[in-house]
């Protein structure tokens, strides 16, 4: 992508080319960058500009600006950076990813280099607009659940080896969008993927005297194969997902061993008592 003309003032358009198409851009007095909606929609394969803008864009990020050339209707529609990313994310065009890379790596740095933006920006990391775009994806995937959103961000930070979203290099923005979009659905996220209902205890060797209490028969410990422990199943699942469950696993094994030993001692006491009783009767 090459700069065809250079911005000389906030009211002057920059014109960039992408795969033979022109992308008109201008920067307003506040230093915010705006992209021609018509140009962007054409590149991203939207057949109806108005429908695409209505469906995916926020009204706050839509503005009117002078026409590209004399004789055209005044007040063409322009979109801010946030709305541009919304259209890119929802586009089905194969070129959408390449266009996003060109925007973040060439168009925006070129504009900022010429002094079009009044607010300095470190092009090496995500812009606030890009961060907001990622946050919106997380909110949608998290279904307004704090636990799920926290888990998504934790996976995100671990994957990119960063402390927070703001540390992610701008060149990885598209990769970040793809990562968030392909995360497992919410039914496999914390709070929903670990399902061990009380009904699992409806097994042999389990005694439930009433609806509020539950107790395990010590006899089940002598033959664990006849009782599927929900606790051990949960620990094994966590282990298979890479969690270090050494401490709780060893505690569970030690508790089971202690209960088995206690059951053995009680059996011996019962046997002694039975023999003593037999001796008296004899």
Buried (B, 14 or more C-beta within 10 A) or exposed (E): BEBEEEBEEBEEBBBBEBEEEBBBBBBBEEBBBBBBBBBBBBBBBBEEBEEBBEEBBEEEBBBEBBEBEEEEEEEBBBBBBBBBBBBBBBBEEEBBBBBBBBBBBBBBBBBBEBEBBEEEBEBEBBBEBBBBBBBBBBEEBBEEBEEBBEBBBEBBBEEBEBEEBEEBBBBBBBBBBEBBEEBEEBEEBBEEBEEEEEEEBEBEBBEEEEEEEEEBEBEBBEEEEEBEBBEBEBBEBBEEEEEEBEEBBEEBEEEBEEBBEEBEEEEEEEEEEEEEEEEEEE
